């Protein structure tokens, strides 16, 4: 059977959360703006796993 996921992350680690927030901001999310922004967060997780390894 092939690999199902890309790895695992501990969202309790500050570095993981920081990476996810920085990635979201780089892709157009601005936390101070009061408008709806849709981003595919699953791709952030894959990038975080790759960056960690």
Order of alpha helices (4+ residues) and beta strands (2+ residues): alpha-alpha
